[in-house]
Amino acid sequence: MHDLKYRLPQKRQLKTSIPGPASVSLAQRRDGSVARAATPGLPAYIVEGDGGILVDADGNSIIDFASGIAVTSVGASNAAVVEAVRESVGHLTHTCFLSAPYESYVAVTEKLADITPGDHDKRSLLLSTGAEAVENAVKIARNYTGRSGVVVFDRAFHGRTNLTLAMTAKSVPYKTGFGPFSEDVYRAPMSYPLRDGLDGVTAAERTISHIEREVGAENLACIVIEPIQGEGGFVVPAQGFIPTLFNWCKDNSVVFIADEIQAGMCRTGQWFAIEREGVVPDLMTMAKGIAGGLPLSAVTGRAEIMDAPIAGALGGTYGGNPIACAAALAAISQMEELDLAGRARQIEGIIREELALLTQYQQVAELRGSGAMMAVELVNSDGLPDAMTTKKVAAVCQRAGVLVLVCGLDGNVIRLLPPLVISEDILRDGLRVLAQALQDEFDTQPAAAYAGEPAGKR
């Protein structure tokens, strides 16, 4: 994997413990002014980022395996994005597209029509956040079908607004104390090959039976699915699951919505994760990696569905802000010019290579994912989800200068979301820190290793 041009040295280096004194001081200031619910996972406060490196207030250079939760795919200060933002902000900070339009909004929607699956006539709506995109996609589907039911899946995460919290599965911390939530949202079984042992078609038939019994196709506006689940544990459904669901939706005039907010924009080795099985969704939601770190989201879909709401029915004050649109055009150009989809596939190969030996441990239930969206699911000696070890290993990595995140409904999945522009040297360095932390933890546990079939083989 060839190196790119970087502004900051691409090397892990610790000058203090993490957190260092400057970060500790900032944390104390945070405690006096920031709501408790907005408590960061990393105790180090970041002042610079470039490529695969974050630099904190104490001068520590930390390897970034989070990308702002899949946001800074082109890097945290990509030169092309920075220049596009600088140029844009010098001319226009905001007008609200619905009040006084501008060209960059139109240019982004044209680009989304080009890169999203299918050659049908498309329309797009630009917004600010992923949750806003999901909520508007549901509104559009309800308007188009005249129905109200929404089906989502086990372990799904779709956002933190009232409607999207109803769609999100995990209660703590996302839903605790925030109800009641929106009605007519129903949860169906998701394909989870590691746990259910079902092939994709069989799993889909189970899901369809559940939907027909508990919701009824005649009441259903849409199905909303993450082609690869994000917060729910980077669960990759078995091959055939999504196409079978899509065909059922088509036969029953149900809008099929692919939530590509975390998995999209080259993250999984193609523009969008839904493409791995050739499905062309009716609507797609996008955010996170779309604009190189600036707040932008989108709903893109079939023209006849997107155009169903009347003029003025959709929008938002900041949706498609001109600075964010300029950043998006630059970020997408970088994805094309640097072939970041191909680079994501190379990253997957390196991750699988560096972590291959971990599959000899029974505590590694599975190494899974696609492209630069990879995960390690951990279990205890009884085969049950092991959130405690997962949290401990993530903390060890942080102290060593490697930022990894935890996910999964059971909190037992380490997820890897490196920037797609990360250098091979620091990618391998960070993976070796993670592998060593896991091995050290396993070797202190009883019956840690065994000679049978590696648990991660699937």
C-alpha positions as a Markdown table, in Angstrom:
| # | Residue | x | y | z |
|---|---|---|---|---|
| 1 | Met | 0.0 | 0.0 | 0.0 |
| 2 | His | 1.7 | 3.2 | -1.2 |
| 3 | Asp | 2.1 | 6.1 | 1.1 |
| 4 | Leu | 0.4 | 9.4 | 0.3 |
| 5 | Lys | 1.6 | 13.0 | 1.1 |
| 6 | Tyr | 1.1 | 14.0 | 4.7 |
| 7 | Arg | 1.4 | 17.3 | 6.6 |
| 8 | Leu | 2.3 | 15.7 | 10.0 |
| 9 | Pro | 4.8 | 12.9 | 10.7 |
| 10 | Gln | 3.0 | 9.6 | 10.5 |
| 11 | Lys | 4.5 | 8.0 | 13.6 |
| 12 | Arg | 3.1 | 7.0 | 17.0 |
| 13 | Gln | 4.9 | 8.9 | 19.7 |
| 14 | Leu | 4.1 | 9.4 | 23.3 |
| 15 | Lys | 5.7 | 12.4 | 25.2 |
| 16 | Thr | 3.5 | 12.0 | 28.3 |
| 17 | Ser | 1.1 | 9.4 | 29.6 |
| 18 | Ile | -2.4 | 9.6 | 28.2 |
| 19 | Pro | -4.0 | 11.8 | 29.3 |
| 20 | Gly | -1.2 | 14.2 | 29.8 |
| 21 | Pro | -1.4 | 17.3 | 32.0 |
| 22 | Ala | -2.8 | 19.6 | 29.3 |
| 23 | Ser | -5.6 | 17.2 | 28.6 |
| 24 | Val | -6.3 | 16.7 | 32.3 |
| 25 | Ser | -6.7 | 20.5 | 32.6 |
| 26 | Leu | -9.1 | 20.5 | 29.7 |
| 27 | Ala | -11.1 | 17.7 | 31.2 |
| 28 | Gln | -11.4 | 19.7 | 34.4 |
| 29 | Arg | -12.7 | 22.7 | 32.3 |
| 30 | Arg | -15.1 | 20.3 | 30.5 |
| 31 | Asp | -16.5 | 19.1 | 33.9 |
| 32 | Gly | -17.5 | 22.7 | 34.7 |
| 33 | Ser | -19.3 | 23.6 | 31.5 |
| 34 | Val | -20.2 | 20.5 | 29.3 |
| 35 | Ala | -23.2 | 18.4 | 29.9 |
| 36 | Arg | -22.3 | 15.1 | 31.6 |
| 37 | Ala | -23.9 | 13.1 | 28.7 |
| 38 | Ala | -21.3 | 14.4 | 26.3 |
| 39 | Thr | -18.4 | 12.6 | 28.0 |
| 40 | Pro | -15.6 | 11.7 | 25.5 |
| 41 | Gly | -14.2 | 8.2 | 25.2 |
| 42 | Leu | -10.6 | 9.3 | 24.7 |
| 43 | Pro | -9.3 | 11.3 | 27.6 |
| 44 | Ala | -6.7 | 13.1 | 25.4 |
| 45 | Tyr | -7.8 | 16.4 | 23.8 |
| 46 | Ile | -6.9 | 16.7 | 20.1 |
| 47 | Val | -5.3 | 19.7 | 18.5 |
| 48 | Glu | -4.2 | 18.4 | 15.1 |
| 49 | Gly | -4.9 | 15.5 | 12.8 |
| 50 | Asp | -3.5 | 14.3 | 9.4 |
| 51 | Gly | -3.5 | 11.0 | 7.6 |
| 52 | Gly | -3.8 | 8.4 | 10.3 |
| 53 | Ile | -2.4 | 10.5 | 13.2 |
| 54 | Leu | -4.1 | 12.6 | 15.8 |
| 55 | Val | -1.9 | 14.9 | 18.0 |
| 56 | Asp | -3.1 | 15.8 | 21.4 |
| 57 | Ala | -2.6 | 18.9 | 23.6 |
| 58 | Asp | 0.4 | 17.3 | 25.2 |
| 59 | Gly | 2.2 | 16.6 | 21.9 |
| 60 | Asn | 1.4 | 12.9 | 21.8 |
| 61 | Ser | 0.9 | 11.4 | 18.4 |
| 62 | Ile | -1.9 | 8.8 | 18.5 |
| 63 | Ile | -2.8 | 6.3 | 15.8 |
| 64 | Asp | -6.4 | 6.9 | 14.7 |
| 65 | Phe | -8.5 | 3.8 | 14.2 |
| 66 | Ala | -11.7 | 5.7 | 14.7 |
| 67 | Ser | -11.8 | 8.4 | 12.0 |
| 68 | Gly | -14.4 | 10.4 | 14.0 |
| 69 | Ile | -16.6 | 7.3 | 13.7 |
| 70 | Ala | -16.0 | 6.9 | 10.0 |
| 71 | Val | -16.2 | 10.6 | 9.2 |
| 72 | Thr | -12.6 | 11.6 | 8.3 |
| 73 | Ser | -12.1 | 8.9 | 5.7 |
| 74 | Val | -9.9 | 11.3 | 3.7 |
| 75 | Gly | -8.0 | 12.4 | 6.8 |
| 76 | Ala | -8.7 | 15.0 | 9.5 |
| 77 | Ser | -7.1 | 17.9 | 7.6 |
| 78 | Asn | -7.1 | 16.7 | 4.0 |
| 79 | Ala | -5.3 | 19.4 | 1.9 |
| 80 | Ala | -7.9 | 19.4 | -0.9 |
| 81 | Val | -10.8 | 19.7 | 1.6 |
| 82 | Val | -9.1 | 22.5 | 3.5 |
| 83 | Glu | -8.5 | 24.5 | 0.4 |
| 84 | Ala | -12.1 | 24.0 | -0.8 |
| 85 | Val | -13.4 | 25.1 | 2.5 |
| 86 | Arg | -11.0 | 28.1 | 2.6 |
| 87 | Glu | -12.1 | 29.2 | -0.9 |
| 88 | Ser | -15.8 | 28.7 | -0.1 |
| 89 | Val | -15.9 | 30.5 | 3.3 |
| 90 | Gly | -14.3 | 33.5 | 1.7 |
| 91 | His | -17.3 | 34.0 | -0.5 |
| 92 | Leu | -20.3 | 32.6 | 1.4 |
| 93 | Thr | -20.9 | 31.2 | 4.8 |
| 94 | His | -24.6 | 30.6 | 4.6 |
| 95 | Thr | -27.9 | 31.6 | 2.9 |
| 96 | Cys | -30.1 | 28.6 | 3.4 |
| 97 | Phe | -30.7 | 26.9 | 0.0 |
| 98 | Leu | -34.4 | 27.1 | 0.4 |
| 99 | Ser | -34.2 | 30.9 | 0.7 |
| 100 | Ala | -31.4 | 31.8 | -1.7 |
| 101 | Pro | -29.9 | 28.9 | -3.6 |
| 102 | Tyr | -26.3 | 28.3 | -4.7 |
| 103 | Glu | -24.5 | 26.1 | -7.2 |
| 104 | Ser | -22.5 | 23.8 | -4.9 |
| 105 | Tyr | -25.7 | 22.3 | -3.5 |
| 106 | Val | -26.8 | 21.3 | -7.0 |
| 107 | Ala | -23.2 | 20.0 | -7.8 |
| 108 | Val | -23.3 | 17.7 | -4.8 |
| 109 | Thr | -26.7 | 16.3 | -5.7 |
| 110 | Glu | -25.4 | 15.7 | -9.3 |
| 111 | Lys | -22.4 | 13.9 | -8.0 |
| 112 | Leu | -24.5 | 11.7 | -5.7 |
| 113 | Ala | -26.6 | 10.7 | -8.7 |
| 114 | Asp | -23.4 | 9.6 | -10.4 |
| 115 | Ile | -21.9 | 7.5 | -7.6 |
| 116 | Thr | -24.9 | 5.9 | -6.0 |
| 117 | Pro | -26.1 | 2.5 | -7.4 |
| 118 | Gly | -28.4 | 2.3 | -10.4 |
| 119 | Asp | -28.8 | 4.3 | -13.6 |
| 120 | His | -32.4 | 5.3 | -13.0 |
| 121 | Asp | -33.5 | 8.9 | -12.6 |
| 122 | Lys | -32.5 | 10.2 | -9.1 |
| 123 | Arg | -33.1 | 13.1 | -6.8 |
| 124 | Ser | -31.3 | 14.1 | -3.6 |
| 125 | Leu | -32.0 | 16.1 | -0.5 |
| 126 | Leu | -29.1 | 17.6 | 1.5 |
| 127 | Leu | -29.3 | 17.9 | 5.3 |
| 128 | Ser | -26.9 | 18.2 | 8.2 |
| 129 | Thr | -26.7 | 14.9 | 10.2 |
| 130 | Gly | -27.2 | 11.2 | 9.7 |
| 131 | Ala | -30.2 | 11.1 | 12.0 |
| 132 | Glu | -31.8 | 13.9 | 10.0 |
| 133 | Ala | -31.2 | 12.0 | 6.8 |
| 134 | Val | -32.9 | 8.8 | 8.1 |
| 135 | Glu | -35.8 | 10.7 | 9.5 |
| 136 | Asn | -36.4 | 12.4 | 6.2 |
| 137 | Ala | -36.1 | 9.2 | 4.3 |
| 138 | Val | -38.9 | 7.7 | 6.4 |
| 139 | Lys | -41.0 | 10.8 | 5.9 |
| 140 | Ile | -40.5 | 10.5 | 2.1 |
| 141 | Ala | -41.4 | 6.8 | 2.1 |
| 142 | Arg | -44.5 | 7.4 | 4.2 |
| 143 | Asn | -45.6 | 10.2 | 1.9 |
| 144 | Tyr | -45.0 | 8.1 | -1.2 |
| 145 | Thr | -46.8 | 5.0 | 0.0 |
| 146 | Gly | -49.5 | 6.5 | 2.1 |
| 147 | Arg | -48.6 | 4.0 | 4.8 |
| 148 | Ser | -47.0 | 4.5 | 8.2 |
| 149 | Gly | -45.2 | 1.3 | 9.3 |
| 150 | Val | -41.4 | 1.2 | 9.5 |
| 151 | Val | -39.4 | -2.0 | 9.9 |
| 152 | Val | -35.9 | -1.9 | 11.4 |
| 153 | Phe | -33.6 | -4.6 | 12.7 |
| 154 | Asp | -32.1 | -6.2 | 15.8 |
| 155 | Arg | -29.0 | -4.2 | 16.9 |
| 156 | Ala | -29.8 | -1.4 | 14.5 |
| 157 | Phe | -28.5 | 2.2 | 15.0 |
| 158 | His | -30.1 | 5.0 | 13.1 |
| 159 | Gly | -29.7 | 8.1 | 15.2 |
| 160 | Arg | -30.6 | 10.1 | 18.3 |
| 161 | Thr | -33.7 | 12.1 | 17.3 |
| 162 | Asn | -37.1 | 10.9 | 18.7 |
| 163 | Leu | -38.0 | 8.9 | 15.6 |
| 164 | Thr | -34.5 | 7.5 | 15.0 |
| 165 | Leu | -34.2 | 6.5 | 18.7 |
| 166 | Ala | -37.4 | 4.5 | 18.1 |
| 167 | Met | -35.5 | 2.9 | 15.2 |
| 168 | Thr | -32.3 | 2.3 | 17.3 |
| 169 | Ala | -32.1 | -0.9 | 19.2 |
| 170 | Lys | -29.7 | -0.3 | 22.0 |
| 171 | Ser | -31.2 | 1.3 | 25.1 |
| 172 | Val | -28.2 | 2.2 | 27.3 |
| 173 | Pro | -27.0 | 4.8 | 26.8 |
| 174 | Tyr | -28.9 | 6.1 | 23.8 |
| 175 | Lys | -32.5 | 5.7 | 24.9 |
| 176 | Thr | -32.4 | 5.8 | 28.7 |
| 177 | Gly | -34.9 | 8.2 | 30.1 |
| 178 | Phe | -35.9 | 9.8 | 26.7 |
| 179 | Gly | -39.2 | 8.0 | 25.9 |
| 180 | Pro | -41.9 | 7.8 | 24.8 |
| 181 | Phe | -40.7 | 7.3 | 21.2 |
| 182 | Ser | -42.4 | 7.5 | 17.8 |
| 183 | Glu | -45.0 | 4.8 | 17.0 |
| 184 | Asp | -45.4 | 2.4 | 14.1 |
| 185 | Val | -41.8 | 1.3 | 14.3 |
| 186 | Tyr | -41.3 | -2.5 | 14.3 |
| 187 | Arg | -38.2 | -4.5 | 14.9 |
| 188 | Ala | -37.4 | -7.6 | 12.9 |
| 189 | Pro | -34.6 | -10.3 | 13.2 |
| 190 | Met | -31.3 | -9.5 | 11.4 |
| 191 | Ser | -29.0 | -12.0 | 9.8 |
| 192 | Tyr | -26.1 | -12.6 | 12.2 |
| 193 | Pro | -24.2 | -15.6 | 10.8 |
| 194 | Leu | -22.0 | -16.1 | 13.9 |
| 195 | Arg | -24.9 | -16.3 | 16.2 |
| 196 | Asp | -27.9 | -17.7 | 14.2 |
| 197 | Gly | -26.0 | -20.1 | 11.9 |
| 198 | Leu | -28.4 | -19.4 | 9.1 |
| 199 | Asp | -27.7 | -18.9 | 5.4 |
| 200 | Gly | -28.9 | -15.6 | 4.0 |
| 201 | Val | -32.1 | -16.8 | 2.3 |
| 202 | Thr | -33.2 | -18.8 | 5.3 |
| 203 | Ala | -32.6 | -15.8 | 7.6 |
| 204 | Ala | -34.5 | -13.5 | 5.2 |
| 205 | Glu | -37.4 | -15.9 | 5.1 |
| 206 | Arg | -37.5 | -15.9 | 8.9 |
| 207 | Thr | -37.5 | -12.1 | 8.8 |
| 208 | Ile | -40.2 | -11.9 | 6.2 |
| 209 | Ser | -42.4 | -14.3 | 8.1 |
| 210 | His | -42.0 | -12.1 | 11.2 |
| 211 | Ile | -42.9 | -8.9 | 9.2 |
| 212 | Glu | -46.0 | -10.5 | 7.6 |
| 213 | Arg | -47.3 | -11.8 | 11.0 |
| 214 | Glu | -46.6 | -8.8 | 13.1 |
| 215 | Val | -46.8 | -5.8 | 10.8 |
| 216 | Gly | -48.4 | -6.8 | 7.5 |
| 217 | Ala | -47.1 | -5.6 | 4.1 |
| 218 | Glu | -50.2 | -3.5 | 3.6 |
| 219 | Asn | -49.3 | -1.4 | 6.6 |
| 220 | Leu | -45.6 | -1.0 | 5.8 |
| 221 | Ala | -44.1 | 2.1 | 4.3 |
| 222 | Cys | -40.5 | 1.0 | 4.3 |
| 223 | Ile | -37.8 | -1.2 | 5.5 |
| 224 | Val | -34.6 | 0.6 | 6.8 |
| 225 | Ile | -31.5 | -1.5 | 6.9 |
| 226 | Glu | -27.7 | -1.0 | 7.4 |
| 227 | Pro | -26.1 | -3.2 | 4.8 |
| 228 | Ile | -23.3 | -3.7 | 7.4 |
| 229 | Gln | -24.4 | -2.7 | 10.9 |
| 230 | Gly | -22.4 | -0.1 | 12.6 |
| 231 | Glu | -23.0 | 0.5 | 16.3 |
| 232 | Gly | -24.7 | -2.9 | 16.5 |
| 233 | Gly | -21.4 | -4.7 | 16.1 |
| 234 | Phe | -20.3 | -4.5 | 12.5 |
| 235 | Val | -22.5 | -7.4 | 11.7 |
| 236 | Val | -22.3 | -8.5 | 8.1 |
| 237 | Pro | -25.5 | -10.3 | 7.0 |
| 238 | Ala | -25.2 | -13.6 | 5.3 |
| 239 | Gln | -25.0 | -13.5 | 1.5 |
| 240 | Gly | -28.5 | -13.5 | 0.0 |
| 241 | Phe | -30.2 | -11.9 | 3.0 |
| 242 | Ile | -30.5 | -8.4 | 1.6 |
| 243 | Pro | -31.4 | -9.4 | -2.0 |
| 244 | Thr | -34.2 | -11.6 | -0.6 |
| 245 | Leu | -35.6 | -8.8 | 1.5 |
| 246 | Phe | -35.3 | -6.4 | -1.4 |
| 247 | Asn | -37.2 | -8.6 | -3.7 |
| 248 | Trp | -40.0 | -9.0 | -1.1 |
| 249 | Cys | -40.2 | -5.2 | -0.8 |
| 250 | Lys | -40.4 | -4.8 | -4.5 |
| 251 | Asp | -43.2 | -7.4 | -4.7 |
| 252 | Asn | -45.2 | -5.7 | -1.9 |
| 253 | Ser | -44.6 | -2.0 | -2.9 |
| 254 | Val | -42.5 | -1.4 | 0.2 |
| 255 | Val | -39.8 | 1.2 | 0.0 |
| 256 | Phe | -36.3 | -0.3 | 0.6 |
| 257 | Ile | -34.0 | 2.2 | 2.4 |
| 258 | Ala | -30.3 | 1.4 | 2.7 |
| 259 | Asp | -28.7 | 3.3 | 5.7 |
| 260 | Glu | -25.2 | 3.8 | 4.4 |
| 261 | Ile | -24.2 | 6.5 | 7.0 |
| 262 | Gln | -21.3 | 4.5 | 8.5 |
| 263 | Ala | -20.6 | 2.0 | 5.7 |
| 264 | Gly | -20.8 | 4.3 | 2.7 |
| 265 | Met | -18.3 | 6.5 | 0.9 |
| 266 | Cys | -15.7 | 3.9 | 0.0 |
| 267 | Arg | -15.4 | 2.6 | 3.6 |
| 268 | Thr | -16.1 | -1.0 | 2.7 |
| 269 | Gly | -14.1 | -1.3 | -0.5 |
| 270 | Gln | -16.8 | 0.0 | -2.9 |
| 271 | Trp | -18.7 | 3.3 | -2.9 |
| 272 | Phe | -21.5 | 1.7 | -0.9 |
| 273 | Ala | -21.8 | -1.6 | 1.1 |
| 274 | Ile | -25.1 | -2.4 | -0.5 |
| 275 | Glu | -23.3 | -2.9 | -3.8 |
| 276 | Arg | -21.6 | -6.1 | -2.6 |
| 277 | Glu | -24.7 | -8.1 | -3.6 |
| 278 | Gly | -25.9 | -5.9 | -6.5 |
| 279 | Val | -28.9 | -4.5 | -4.8 |
| 280 | Val | -30.1 | -1.0 | -6.0 |
| 281 | Pro | -32.1 | 0.5 | -3.1 |
| 282 | Asp | -35.1 | 2.8 | -3.6 |
| 283 | Leu | -33.6 | 5.3 | -1.2 |
| 284 | Met | -30.2 | 5.7 | 0.5 |
| 285 | Thr | -29.0 | 7.8 | 3.4 |
| 286 | Met | -25.5 | 9.1 | 3.6 |
| 287 | Ala | -23.5 | 11.2 | 6.1 |
| 288 | Lys | -20.2 | 10.8 | 8.0 |
| 289 | Gly | -17.5 | 10.4 | 5.4 |
| 290 | Ile | -19.3 | 12.4 | 2.7 |
| 291 | Ala | -17.7 | 15.8 | 3.5 |
| 292 | Gly | -14.3 | 15.2 | 5.0 |
| 293 | Gly | -15.4 | 16.2 | 8.5 |
| 294 | Leu | -17.9 | 18.9 | 7.9 |
| 295 | Pro | -21.6 | 18.4 | 8.8 |
| 296 | Leu | -23.5 | 17.2 | 5.7 |
| 297 | Ser | -25.9 | 14.3 | 5.0 |
| 298 | Ala | -28.1 | 13.3 | 2.1 |
| 299 | Val | -31.0 | 11.2 | 1.0 |
| 300 | Thr | -30.7 | 10.0 | -2.6 |
| 301 | Gly | -33.3 | 7.9 | -4.4 |
| 302 | Arg | -35.7 | 7.2 | -7.2 |
| 303 | Ala | -37.1 | 10.4 | -8.6 |
| 304 | Glu | -40.7 | 9.3 | -8.3 |
| 305 | Ile | -40.3 | 8.6 | -4.6 |
| 306 | Met | -38.2 | 11.6 | -3.7 |
| 307 | Asp | -40.5 | 14.0 | -5.6 |
| 308 | Ala | -43.7 | 12.7 | -3.8 |
| 309 | Pro | -43.7 | 15.4 | -1.0 |
| 310 | Ile | -45.0 | 18.8 | -2.1 |
| 311 | Ala | -42.8 | 21.8 | -2.6 |
| 312 | Gly | -41.5 | 23.2 | 0.7 |
| 313 | Ala | -42.3 | 19.9 | 2.6 |
| 314 | Leu | -38.6 | 19.0 | 3.1 |
| 315 | Gly | -35.6 | 21.0 | 4.2 |
| 316 | Gly | -33.8 | 22.5 | 7.1 |
| 317 | Thr | -32.0 | 25.8 | 7.8 |
| 318 | Tyr | -28.4 | 24.4 | 7.6 |
| 319 | Gly | -29.1 | 21.5 | 5.2 |
| 320 | Gly | -26.6 | 21.5 | 2.4 |
| 321 | Asn | -24.6 | 24.5 | 3.8 |
| 322 | Pro | -22.3 | 25.9 | 1.1 |
| 323 | Ile | -19.1 | 25.3 | 3.0 |
| 324 | Ala | -20.1 | 21.7 | 3.7 |
| 325 | Cys | -21.0 | 21.2 | 0.0 |
| 326 | Ala | -17.6 | 22.5 | -1.1 |
| 327 | Ala | -16.0 | 20.1 | 1.3 |
| 328 | Ala | -18.0 | 17.2 | 0.0 |
| 329 | Leu | -17.1 | 17.9 | -3.6 |
| 330 | Ala | -13.4 | 18.0 | -2.6 |
| 331 | Ala | -13.7 | 14.8 | -0.4 |
| 332 | Ile | -15.5 | 12.9 | -3.2 |
| 333 | Ser | -12.8 | 14.0 | -5.7 |
| 334 | Gln | -10.1 | 12.7 | -3.3 |
| 335 | Met | -11.9 | 9.3 | -3.0 |
| 336 | Glu | -11.9 | 9.1 | -6.8 |
| 337 | Glu | -8.4 | 10.4 | -7.5 |
| 338 | Leu | -6.7 | 8.3 | -4.7 |
| 339 | Asp | -8.9 | 5.2 | -5.4 |
| 340 | Leu | -9.8 | 5.1 | -1.7 |
| 341 | Ala | -12.2 | 2.2 | -2.3 |
| 342 | Gly | -9.2 | 0.1 | -3.5 |
| 343 | Arg | -7.2 | 1.4 | -0.6 |
| 344 | Ala | -10.0 | 0.2 | 1.8 |
| 345 | Arg | -9.6 | -3.3 | 0.3 |
| 346 | Gln | -5.9 | -3.1 | 0.9 |
| 347 | Ile | -6.5 | -2.1 | 4.5 |
| 348 | Glu | -8.7 | -5.1 | 5.0 |
| 349 | Gly | -6.0 | -7.4 | 3.7 |
| 350 | Ile | -3.5 | -5.9 | 6.1 |
| 351 | Ile | -5.9 | -6.1 | 9.1 |
| 352 | Arg | -6.7 | -9.8 | 8.3 |
| 353 | Glu | -3.0 | -10.5 | 8.0 |
| 354 | Glu | -1.9 | -8.8 | 11.2 |
| 355 | Leu | -4.7 | -10.2 | 13.3 |
| 356 | Ala | -4.8 | -13.7 | 11.8 |
| 357 | Leu | -3.0 | -15.4 | 14.7 |
| 358 | Leu | -5.7 | -14.1 | 17.1 |
| 359 | Thr | -8.2 | -16.6 | 15.7 |
| 360 | Gln | -6.4 | -19.4 | 17.6 |
| 361 | Tyr | -7.9 | -18.0 | 20.8 |
| 362 | Gln | -11.4 | -19.2 | 21.6 |
| 363 | Gln | -12.1 | -15.7 | 23.0 |
| 364 | Val | -12.0 | -14.4 | 19.5 |
| 365 | Ala | -15.4 | -15.4 | 18.2 |
| 366 | Glu | -15.0 | -13.7 | 14.9 |
| 367 | Leu | -12.8 | -11.4 | 12.8 |
| 368 | Arg | -15.2 | -9.9 | 10.3 |
| 369 | Gly | -16.1 | -6.9 | 8.2 |
| 370 | Ser | -15.3 | -5.4 | 4.8 |
| 371 | Gly | -12.7 | -2.9 | 3.7 |
| 372 | Ala | -11.7 | -0.5 | 6.4 |
| 373 | Met | -14.8 | -1.4 | 8.5 |
| 374 | Met | -13.5 | -4.4 | 10.5 |
| 375 | Ala | -14.3 | -5.8 | 13.9 |
| 376 | Val | -13.1 | -8.4 | 16.4 |
| 377 | Glu | -15.9 | -9.9 | 18.5 |
| 378 | Leu | -14.8 | -11.2 | 21.9 |
| 379 | Val | -16.4 | -13.9 | 24.2 |
| 380 | Asn | -15.4 | -15.4 | 27.5 |
| 381 | Ser | -14.5 | -19.0 | 28.1 |
| 382 | Asp | -18.1 | -20.0 | 28.2 |
| 383 | Gly | -18.7 | -18.4 | 24.7 |
| 384 | Leu | -20.7 | -15.5 | 26.1 |
| 385 | Pro | -20.2 | -11.8 | 25.1 |
| 386 | Asp | -17.2 | -10.4 | 27.1 |
| 387 | Ala | -17.8 | -6.6 | 27.4 |
| 388 | Met | -15.3 | -6.3 | 30.3 |
| 389 | Thr | -12.3 | -7.6 | 28.3 |
| 390 | Thr | -13.3 | -5.6 | 25.3 |
| 391 | Lys | -13.4 | -2.4 | 27.3 |
| 392 | Lys | -10.1 | -3.3 | 29.0 |
| 393 | Val | -8.3 | -3.9 | 25.8 |
| 394 | Ala | -9.6 | -0.7 | 24.2 |
| 395 | Ala | -8.2 | 1.2 | 27.3 |
| 396 | Val | -4.8 | -0.5 | 27.0 |
| 397 | Cys | -4.6 | 0.5 | 23.4 |
| 398 | Gln | -5.5 | 4.1 | 24.2 |
| 399 | Arg | -2.8 | 4.3 | 26.8 |
| 400 | Ala | -0.3 | 3.0 | 24.2 |
| 401 | Gly | -1.4 | 5.7 | 21.7 |
| 402 | Val | -3.8 | 3.8 | 19.6 |
| 403 | Leu | -7.5 | 4.9 | 19.4 |
| 404 | Val | -9.9 | 2.0 | 18.9 |
| 405 | Leu | -13.6 | 2.0 | 19.5 |
| 406 | Val | -16.0 | -0.5 | 21.1 |
| 407 | Cys | -19.5 | -1.3 | 19.7 |
| 408 | Gly | -22.1 | -4.1 | 19.7 |
| 409 | Leu | -25.3 | -4.5 | 21.5 |
| 410 | Asp | -23.4 | -6.4 | 24.2 |
| 411 | Gly | -20.4 | -4.1 | 24.2 |
| 412 | Asn | -18.1 | -6.9 | 23.1 |
| 413 | Val | -16.9 | -5.8 | 19.7 |
| 414 | Ile | -13.7 | -3.9 | 19.0 |
| 415 | Arg | -14.2 | -1.9 | 15.7 |
| 416 | Leu | -11.6 | -0.6 | 13.4 |
| 417 | Leu | -12.3 | 2.4 | 11.3 |
| 418 | Pro | -8.9 | 3.8 | 10.2 |
| 419 | Pro | -8.8 | 6.7 | 7.8 |
| 420 | Leu | -8.6 | 5.4 | 4.2 |
| 421 | Val | -5.5 | 7.5 | 3.7 |
| 422 | Ile | -3.6 | 5.9 | 6.6 |
| 423 | Ser | 0.0 | 4.8 | 5.9 |
| 424 | Glu | 0.8 | 1.1 | 5.9 |
| 425 | Asp | 3.5 | 1.5 | 8.6 |
| 426 | Ile | 1.3 | 3.1 | 11.2 |
| 427 | Leu | -1.6 | 0.8 | 10.3 |
| 428 | Arg | 0.6 | -2.2 | 11.0 |
| 429 | Asp | 2.0 | -0.6 | 14.1 |
| 430 | Gly | -1.5 | 0.1 | 15.6 |
| 431 | Leu | -2.7 | -3.4 | 14.7 |
| 432 | Arg | 0.3 | -4.9 | 16.5 |
| 433 | Val | -0.4 | -2.9 | 19.6 |
| 434 | Leu | -4.0 | -4.2 | 19.5 |
| 435 | Ala | -2.9 | -7.8 | 18.9 |
| 436 | Gln | -0.5 | -7.7 | 21.8 |
| 437 | Ala | -3.1 | -6.2 | 24.1 |
| 438 | Leu | -5.5 | -9.0 | 23.2 |
| 439 | Gln | -2.8 | -11.7 | 23.6 |
| 440 | Asp | -1.7 | -10.4 | 26.9 |
| 441 | Glu | -5.3 | -10.4 | 28.2 |
| 442 | Phe | -6.1 | -13.9 | 26.8 |
| 443 | Asp | -2.9 | -15.4 | 28.2 |
| 444 | Thr | -3.9 | -14.3 | 31.7 |
| 445 | Gln | -7.3 | -16.0 | 31.5 |
| 446 | Pro | -7.9 | -19.7 | 32.1 |
| 447 | Ala | -8.2 | -21.9 | 29.1 |
| 448 | Ala | -7.3 | -19.0 | 26.9 |
| 449 | Ala | -6.0 | -20.9 | 23.8 |
| 450 | Tyr | -7.0 | -24.1 | 22.2 |
| 451 | Ala | -6.0 | -26.2 | 19.3 |
| 452 | Gly | -9.3 | -26.6 | 17.5 |
| 453 | Glu | -10.8 | -24.8 | 14.5 |
| 454 | Pro | -10.1 | -21.0 | 14.8 |
| 455 | Ala | -13.2 | -19.3 | 16.0 |
| 456 | Gly | -12.8 | -16.5 | 13.5 |
| 457 | Lys | -13.1 | -18.7 | 10.4 |
| 458 | Arg | -16.2 | -18.0 | 8.4 |
